[in-house]
Amino acid sequence: MRRRISISTAVAAALLMLAGFKSHASSDERAQLLKVRETVWRSWFSNDRKTLEELVPEGSIAINSGSKDWDHQAEILKSAADFQASGGKLTRLEFPHTEVQWFGDVAVTYSEYLYETDVKGQVTQRAGRAMEVFVRRNGKWTNPGWQTDSFK
């Protein structure tokens, strides 16, 4: 068993080195990534389809808390439209804690989130965790995948 762990650790370390792993980036690079992350969330809540299509490309996969289905770009766009059609509005969005792993043109964020919505006077607050994948394409970050959970 110990040998398997050692081999696994060595393989993981080698893959991280080959993938360009770095534990941190410049503050500008981090700020740019986190701005894109917030833009994706706000664009979903406001049903900004044009921005969502740019930042959440075809082939995206989302695993959302409370849903047994995996969503792809079409379902993500539809759910944003449905939220807006229901009269929903985002009234608060926070990411109290975020850590980022960098792999060259790929970054993975691990975040706690908190948001509040108002749907026709019904205010709801949600909190949880999100793991999101970002890929830099042609110098711009995209968000082709994520998984969220909710705090009880």
C-alpha positions in Angstrom: 0.0 0.0 0.0 2.8 2.4 0.9 4.5 1.7 -2.4 1.2 2.6 -4.3 1.0 5.9 -2.5 4.6 6.7 -3.3 4.2 5.9 -6.9 0.9 7.8 -7.1 2.6 10.8 -5.4 5.5 10.7 -7.8 3.2 10.5 -10.9 1.1 13.3 -9.6 4.2 15.5 -9.0 5.5 14.8 -12.5 2.2 15.6 -14.1 2.0 18.9 -12.2 5.5 19.8 -13.3 4.7 18.9 -16.9 1.4 20.8 -16.8 3.1 24.0 -15.7 1.7 24.0 -12.2 2.3 27.1 -10.2 1.0 27.8 -6.8 0.3 31.5 -7.5 0.2 34.1 -10.2 0.7 37.8 -10.4 -1.9 39.9 -8.6 -3.0 41.3 -12.0 -3.5 37.8 -13.4 -5.4 36.7 -10.3 -7.6 39.8 -10.4 -8.3 39.3 -14.1 -9.4 35.7 -13.5 -11.6 36.5 -10.5 -13.2 39.4 -12.5 -14.1 36.9 -15.2 -15.5 34.5 -12.6 -17.7 37.2 -11.2 -18.8 38.3 -14.7 -19.9 34.7 -15.4 -22.1 34.6 -12.3 -23.6 38.1 -12.8 -24.2 37.4 -16.5 -26.2 34.2 -15.6 -28.3 36.1 -13.1 -29.0 38.9 -15.5 -29.4 36.6 -18.5 -26.7 38.4 -20.5 -26.7 35.8 -23.2 -24.0 37.4 -25.3 -21.5 37.4 -22.4 -22.5 33.9 -21.3 -21.9 32.5 -24.8 -18.5 34.1 -24.9 -17.4 33.0 -21.4 -19.2 29.6 -21.1 -18.3 28.0 -24.5 -19.9 25.0 -26.3 -18.8 21.8 -24.6 -19.1 23.3 -21.1 -20.2 21.0 -18.3 -21.9 22.2 -15.1 -22.8 20.1 -12.1 -25.1 22.2 -10.0 -26.1 21.6 -6.4 -29.5 20.1 -6.1 -29.7 18.8 -9.7 -29.1 15.2 -10.8 -28.5 16.3 -14.4 -25.4 17.7 -15.8 -25.9 21.0 -17.7 -24.2 22.0 -21.0 -24.1 25.4 -22.6 -27.7 25.1 -23.9 -29.1 24.2 -20.5 -27.0 26.9 -18.8 -28.4 29.6 -21.2 -31.9 28.3 -20.7 -31.7 28.3 -16.9 -30.5 31.9 -17.0 -33.4 32.9 -19.3 -35.8 31.0 -17.0 -34.5 32.8 -13.9 -35.0 36.2 -15.5 -38.4 35.3 -16.9 -39.5 34.4 -13.4 -38.8 38.0 -12.3 -35.6 37.0 -10.5 -32.9 39.6 -9.7 -29.6 39.2 -8.0 -29.3 41.4 -5.0 -26.1 40.2 -3.4 -23.0 38.2 -4.6 -20.0 37.4 -2.5 -17.0 35.0 -2.6 -15.7 35.1 1.0 -12.9 32.7 0.3 -11.2 31.6 -2.9 -8.1 29.6 -3.6 -6.7 29.2 -7.1 -4.5 26.5 -8.7 -2.7 27.5 -11.9 -1.7 25.2 -14.7 -0.4 27.4 -17.5 -3.5 28.4 -19.5 -5.8 26.5 -17.1 -6.8 27.7 -13.6 -9.0 26.0 -11.1 -10.8 28.0 -8.5 -12.1 26.7 -5.2 -14.5 29.2 -3.6 -17.1 29.7 -1.0 -20.0 31.7 -2.4 -23.0 33.6 -1.0 -25.7 35.1 -3.1 -29.1 36.6 -2.5 -32.0 36.8 -5.0 -35.3 38.5 -5.1 -38.1 36.8 -7.1 -41.2 38.9 -7.0 -40.5 40.0 -3.4 -39.4 36.6 -2.2 -35.8 37.0 -1.0 -33.7 33.9 -0.9 -30.1 33.5 0.3 -27.9 30.6 -0.8 -24.4 29.7 0.3 -22.0 26.9 -0.7 -18.8 26.0 -2.4 -17.8 26.0 -6.1 -15.0 24.4 -8.0 -14.6 26.1 -11.4 -12.3 25.5 -14.3 -11.1 28.4 -16.4 -9.2 28.1 -19.7 -7.4 30.9 -21.3 -8.1 30.9 -25.1 -6.7 33.6 -27.4 -5.6 35.6 -24.3 -9.1 35.6 -22.7 -10.4 33.4 -19.8 -13.4 31.1 -20.4 -15.3 29.1 -17.8 -16.1 25.7 -19.4 -16.9 23.7 -16.3 -17.9 23.9 -12.6 -19.4 22.0 -9.8 -21.3 23.6 -6.9 -22.7 22.4 -3.6 -24.8 24.1 -1.0 -24.4 24.5 2.7 -27.3 23.2 4.8 
